[in-house]
Amino acid sequence: MKIKIAVLGAGRWGTHLVRNFASHPDAQLVAVVDSSKERLTQLKERLNLNHNVVLADNWQSIQSQIECDAVVIATPAVTHYSLIQDALQQGFHVLAEKPLTLDAAECQQLSDLARQQQRQLMVDHTYLFHPAVEQGKAVVQSECLGELRYGYAARTNLGPVRQDVDALWDLAIHDIAIFNTWLGEQPVQVQATGRVWLQRQEGSVGAGLTDNVTKPALLEEKDLADFVYVILTYPTGFQAYIHLCWLNPDKQRRLGVVGSQGTLIFDEMQNDAPLTLQHGYFEQSGDVFTPAGLRREVIEIERREPLAQVCDRFLESIRDNQPVSVSSGWVAAQLVNILSCLSQSLQQGGTPIKVPQLAE
């Protein structure tokens, strides 16, 4: 029997979720809800949705009119907590767009509620289902990189610019999730500095600008930073450096882990070879260091859409009534906890913040 799905939110990402569930052999799309009737009409025409799919601008008004097993939430992050709480209390399984909420304690509450209701709560951390990320984890854990030294990532583009969260909350979660997965650990300390240009709050002091260029910028809580630089420190001493910006036309989606024997690179912009291993090391003779063993290896990966894998795993978790451990509510809570600490550091001009460990 097909699992009946309702999708809340038909924006950019919600459209992709609708597309996947509408065509999935194990799912039946029963409803799409969005505040814009025009957007719903365009979506129905573009995806040629079945005439039986209910299109509505209010979720509460149709809950009693449809048969539904699961709710997929692709609305702004500030709306997630109440929508997910309501869905779980109504007995629906839930797949939510990242971040789960903007508060780690709320994430934990929702995870506990899902467990109490015996319903599955999964978060759409799409990159954790990317074949390059899955294969990259195996490469790092094989120890072929030698001693791990540091990591780096760049996630930049000209938009989209969000009005509900800053570039940190919009972009960093992807790279943090990948680093955590590849390293198999969580950061214990974080730092963040940033700048605001586009959405400066009235009355904010400097909005990321300072009279002394050597002094870290202080951001107000309501400032939406356009550029953020992040440093993650892990228990082993490994550090990852992340460059985030949504007003840079030099589009980058690149992440690397550097070891004593080479660097593993995930470059999403390289469609033919997104995952590569750049071998290389130094041979020392006295005070001279000579590069050796230089060669580039393309790591073969399966060709499949990561979001399709997310939808597959969500439906599978409902059928088996087992959580998806790689992208559970608990994983989401840990990531939100890290982002909250980074926000605190950002507002304090880059002060190092210890990351408290969450009790599962």
N, C-alpha and C positions, 0 to 999 in steps of 0.2 A: 504494500500500500504506500502511495506517495505521501511524503511529509508536506503538510500545508504551511506555506510561508507567507507572511505579510512583511513588506518592507516599508519602514518609516523613514522618509527623506529621499527625495529624487533629485538631489543635486549632482555634482560631478561624480562623486564616488558612489552615491546611491544608484545612479544609472548603471554603473558597471555591475553592482550587486543584483539589480533587477535583471539585467541581461543574463547573468550566470544562472540565477535560480529559475528564470522563465524557460531556459533551454535545458535544464538539468533533468535527466530521465527519472531521478528519484524524488524530485520535488514538484509541487504544484503551487505556483504563484497565485494566491487568492486575493491579494490586495496590495495597492501601493498608495501611501499617504504622503501628501506634501501640501504645504500652505498655498502653493501657487497652482491654480487650476490650469493656467496656460502651460506650465511646465509639464503637468500630468498629460495634457492632450498631446503635446509634442512628443513625450516619451512613448505614449501608446502608438503613435504613428511611426516613430523611428524604429521601434523594436517589434512592431506588428503584434502587440500583445493580444492574447485571447480575449474575446468579448466578455467572457465570464469574470475576468479580473476586475475587482471593484477598485475604482479610483475615487479617492476621498481627500478632502482638505482638513478633516478632523478625525483623529484615531478613536477618540472616545465614542463618537457617534456611530461607529460601525462595528465595534467589538462584539456586540450582541447579535449582529446580523450575519457574521461569517463564521465558518468553521476554521480553526487555526491551531496549529501545533507549535509554531515558533515565530518569533518576531526578530527581524533584522533591523537594527537601529543605525541609521546613517545621518543623524541630525547633528547640529552644533554640540560641542562637548559640554557646554553649560547646561544642556537639557538632558543629558544622559542619565543622571542619577534617578530622577523622578520617573522617567520613562521605563528604565530597566527595572526599578523597584516595582512599579505597577505591573509590568509584564510578568515578572517572576511570581508575584502574588496572585496573578490571574491564572497561573499554571502553565505559562508559555516558556519554552526554551528560548535563549537569547544569544544572538550574535551581534556584537556592538563594534562600531568603528572605533579605532584608537583616537585619543586615550579613553580608557573605560570611563573615568570621570576626571575631574581636576583636583581630586583630593584622595590621598592614599587611604585614609580611614574610611571614606565612602566606598572605595573599591573593596576593602576588606569586608565591610558590611554587606555589600552585594554578593560577594563570594560566599559568605556565611548563609545568606538568604537562599541562594541557589542550592546549597547543600541541604538546607532544611526542607526546601520544597521538592528536593530530588529532581531538580531540573538542571540542564546544562547551560553554563555561562561561558561563552568563548569570546575572545577579543580578536578583531581582525588586524593582527600584526602581520601584514601580508609578506613582508620580507623574510620572516622566519619560515615561510613555505616556498621561498624561491630556490630553485634547484642549485644555484650558485652558492647560496648561503648554506644549504644543507651539505653540499660537497665540500665547501670551504671548512666547515667544522671538522670533517673527517681529516682534511689535510693538516690543519693545525694540531689536532690531537695525535696525528701520526709522528709528530716531533721532527719532521723533515726540515723544519725551519731552523732547527737548532735552538739555542737559548733565545727566548722571546725578549725583545728589547723595548719596542714601543709600537703604537698604532696611530693612524691618522685617517681622517675622512673629510671630504668636502661635499656639501649638499647645497648647491646654489642654482638660482634661475631667476628670470624676470617674472615674478609672480608664481602661483596666485597669492595675493595678499589677503590675509585673514583679518576679520574685525573682532573675532571672539578670543583669539589667543595670539601670542607673539611668535616670531620665527623659532624660538627655542622650543615651545610646546608643539608647534606644527611640524618641525623638521627633525629635531634631535632624537626623537624616540626611535626612529628607524635605526640609526647608527649605534645608539646605545644598546638596542636589542641585539644587533648583530655582534657587537663586541662581547656582550655578556654571553651569548650563545657560543661563540668561537672559543672564548677563554674558559667557559664553564664556571664563572664566578661573577660576583656583583661588586661594583666600586665601593670603596669605604670612605672616599673623600672626593669632593667635586669642587670645581671653580668655574665661574662664567663671567665674562665681561661682554658688553654690547653697546650698540648705538641706535638711536632713534632718529629717523628723518621724516618718514611719511605720516605717522600717526602720533604726533606729539600732543600730550594732554595739556590743556590750559592750566597754567600756573605751576607746571612741573619745573624743577630747578635744573636748567641746563638740558634736560631731556636727552641725557647721554653726552652732552658737551661739557668740557671743563676749561677753565681759564689756563690751567697748567696741564700741558699735554702729557706730562709724565705721571700725572695723577689719575688713577682709575676712575672711570665715569660712574656716577651714581644715578640709577634709574628709579623713577617713582613706580609704585606697584601697578598703576594703571597704564603706564607707558607700554606700547607694543613695539618691542625691539625689532628692527629690520635686519640687523646683523648681530650675531652672537658667536663668541669663541669659547669653546668648552674644553676643560681638562678633566679627565676621569682618572682617578688613581685606584688601582686594584690591590688586593691583599698581598700579592706577590711583589708589588712595587712597579708592575707594568703600568704605563700611562698611555692614554689615548687622547689625541688632540682633534677636535672637530670644528670645522668652519661652516657656519650656517648663514645663509643670506637669501632673501627673496626679492632683492632688487639688483641682482647681478646678472646681466645677459649672457655671461659665460656659464652655460649650464653644465654643472658637474654632479655626478652621482658616483663617487669614487671612494673606496675604503681599502686600507692596506694594513697588514700586520707584518712588522719587520723583525726578523730573527738573525742570528749570527750566521746562518747559512743561506739566507734568501728572504724574499718578500712575497707574501701572498696578496694579490690584488683583485678586488671585485670592482669592476668598472662597468656600470650598467649601460653606459653610453656606447660600449663596444659590443654591438649585437652579435657579431660573429664569434667573439671570444671574450665573454664577460668575466671569466675567472682564469687568471694566469698566475704562474709561479715564476718569479724572476730569481733564478739561482745566482749566487755570487757570495764570495767571502774574501777575506784578506789573508795573504801569506806574509809572514813577518820575517825579515832578515835584518837583525840588528835594530836600527831605528827606522827602517824602511818598511812600509806597508804596501804590498802589491796586490791589486785585484786579481782574483783567480776564479775559475769555475763559472764564468759568466755565460749564461744561456737562458733563453726564455722558453717556458713550457706551458702550453695551453692545456688547461684542465677540462676534460670533456664533461659536459653536463647534459641532463635530459632537457628536451625542449617542451615545456609545458607552462601554461599561464599560472602564476602564483595564486591569483585570486580564485581561480577555478579549484585549486587545491584547498584553499580555505573553505570554500563552499562544500567540497567533498568531505572534508574532515568534520565540519559542523554537522552535516547530515548523518555521517557515520557515528558521531558521538551521541546523537539522539537515538539512533537505532540500537546502539550497544549500551546506552545509558552510562557512558564512561566519559570523564572529562578529557579534553585535549591538553595534555600536560605542557606542551611547548607554548601554548597561548591561552592559558587559563586565566581566571580572574585573579589568582594569586600572582602570576607572572605580571599581569597588568598593574597590580598594586605595587609591586616592586619597582616597575618602571616609573610610575607616577610619583612614588616616593623619591626617586632619584631626581626627577624633573622638579619637584617641589624644592629640593635642596639646591638645585641649580638656580632656580628663581630667586631664592634667598641670597645666594652668592651674587647674582646679577644685580639685585637691588642694592647690595653693599659694595659694589665696585670691584668684585672679584675676590672677596674674602673666601678663603678655603672653608668649606663646610663639611663636617663629618656626617656621613649618611647613617642614620639610625637603622638598625636591623628590625624588620617587621616580624612579629610573632605570628606564625602560621596557625 
